């Protein structure tokens, strides 16, 4: 998968160490169920087949007991309600990176920057690994989904409640919009202090429940605070939040919020104080 777009039959026979006739029979059945795709060049695994492999791994590991309703089909993945073997409700997310423009995805995701010839499936796996890694770094300090398990392009996360902030009327919900705004800014600040910038934050990936509590989702495109374009991404995230809350007559300056999140003014003042101390020592 990493090295072939279409895998020749003789390569499959070689890898599986099975009789060619048996291999062709199995491939025909897999193709019938749309687990693999066939062309004159060979076969390739479909997203359906990749889903099945990830599910099989979770079940064999004793993690998933049942799969429930579909929560949504997004441009980059499918999300389902699931029941874990320990009785907890959770969420299963299959990354489907091939649904978006590959060049756009690579431009926004530094971890793909040096990979030029890789399949959609492998890209989706890297995306899932990246998001799982970031969630483990952020949870539970930042309000993000609890990372439970990851296999291939799939992530199991703690149950997520609520609707997109975009779809919620805070006044009808009885939520203090100003408090919520600053709570979101605080989460951006916490993530920054842990070394991450969301990179695509908006009212579409902030979920808020009926009690006014919220969680920030969709972290695979997050960038390091040391990324060359970190300031651009952080200001864009803050700007998206500011823009949304203008409907509640909350007006804040993006640059000032950026300085607050990054402690830029404080750091500059500390550096100036340090320089002044050094100058004083030199005079002595």
Buried (B, 14 or more C-beta within 10 A) or exposed (E): BEEEEEBEBEBBBEEEEBEEEEBBEBBEEBBEEEBBBBEEEBBBBBBEBBBBBBBEBBEEEEBBBEBEEEBEEBEBBBBBBBBBEEEEEBBBBBBBBBBBEEEEBBEBBBBBEEEEEBBBBBBBBBBBBBBBBBBEBBBEEBBBBBBBBBBBBBBBBBEBBBEBBEEBEBEEBEBEBBEBBBBBBBBBBBBBBEBBBBBBBBBBBBBBBEEBBBBBBBBBBBBEBEBEEBBEBBBBBBBBBBEBBEEBEBEBEBEEBBBBBBBEEEEEEEEEEEEEEEEEEEEE
